[in-house]
Amino acid sequence: MPSIRVFASAGVLALAIGAVYLFPTRKVSPTAMSDPYVALQYNMANTHDLYKSAYKTILPHLDNPPLDDLDNFLGYTRAWASSIVGHHDSEEAVLFPFLSKKVDFSKEIEQHVTVEKGLSEILKYIDRARAEPSTFEAAKLKNLVETLGGPLFEHLDQEVEDLAPEKLKVFTAEELTQAGKDLMVYVRAHSDKYVTLPFMRCHTPPELKETWPPFPWIVKRLVVPWILAPKNSGYWKYAPYDMS
Ligand SMILES: [Fe+2]
């Protein structure tokens, strides 16, 4: 009865993806996550570390690119760049307008412009190379990635520094909690679940995997590795850590 199997599979998929939206974010790390003044910086630092980790993974491959698996490698590199774009979009739409009411975030807003220009060039290069693999030159992509590296790392560190708990005391705990929720709502509505969540999971180091990202167990251990990651499984073999 193939039709029953199709409906059953579709049902499992819908149920599992629905869990991403329906399960509330849990407080999993009492020290870092239960204090909204600490949680914002903690989550931001861990998120930024994902991008740094992928950057450090991508660069050595560009010295000896996997030409027999180029589309997957470029897909992985694209997942890194597009994840940062999505992260920045969420900050510009939700977080920075909120913070800018009481804290000077003009430096970060300015840095986004430079970083986004670099990311846009990388994405354009990757898309062309995937469409016409014969045009791919690893040295050119390496140059684009390395050129972005300085401004990107500077920005990622600056932002975490400016989210220090003592700098956020101008907000109430309720305001910060609400801003964090608003940010998650935006991210859930705008990200590609087949890219963003697997990317996060396979760049989260083993010592953090039990508690971060602060998703329910079913999402981390079932939905991401078994439902979302397989769609682009060729990408994730380049990532530094396991998907589960
Ligand atoms: Fe950020």
Boltz pocket constraint, residues with backbone or C-beta under 6 A from the ligand:
constraints:
  - pocket:
      binder: B
      contacts: [[A, 44], [A, 48], [A, 87], [A, 91], [A, 159]]
      max_distance: 6.0
